[in-house]
Amino acid sequence: MKNTYFMSYFPLLSIILFSLSLSINIEMVLLGFLKSAGIYEGMREFFSDGGIKLALLALLMFLFFCLYAALKLIADTINELSLLFFSKDSEGKSLKEIRSGAIVYFIGSIISLLMMNSLMGILVVFAATTGIYFCYFVYKISSSLSILGLIGVIFFQVLTWSSLMIGVIYLVIKVYNSFIASLPI
């Protein structure tokens, strides 16, 4: 089947499967914490065991779905900006060629579902999938780029993503430090 829209649902399925694997893992950790803190028994007065698990899973799925969807939106924007700045292709052929890379994330999401008992395993699978997709992206667009353009795309991607990650880490540390400083100790 050679339909250009055949794999158009793969990003959605990938986001759902990555969210599900991470949600199941975090739900198990959260249930253990709630039981050890004694909160779980109080929750059982309002919900059944299955109801608590289902509510936690639905809430975590929603949160991680939003996170992965935002990451996909940012990634698509960064990819298209890098192509705008450095590609000689003005007709969008490069975008059509990289569309089939969604299968990389789909396969990675299936593997992450198998690793749902290990948070580190899920994160490693996501990082490896992202690395493989980046190599695929660079390989597919290299035909429409000069050597200087290819170097520009790689540096643009690396600098943009590292700036975003460093900024988020910095904000998390600032909020954590302000939270700790505000505790009455």
PyMOL commands that set and color helices and strands:
alter all, ss='L'
color gray80, all
select helices_A, chain A and resi 10-37+39-43+49-86+93-114+119-144+147-182
alter helices_A, ss='H'
color red, helices_A
deselect
rebuild
show_as cartoon
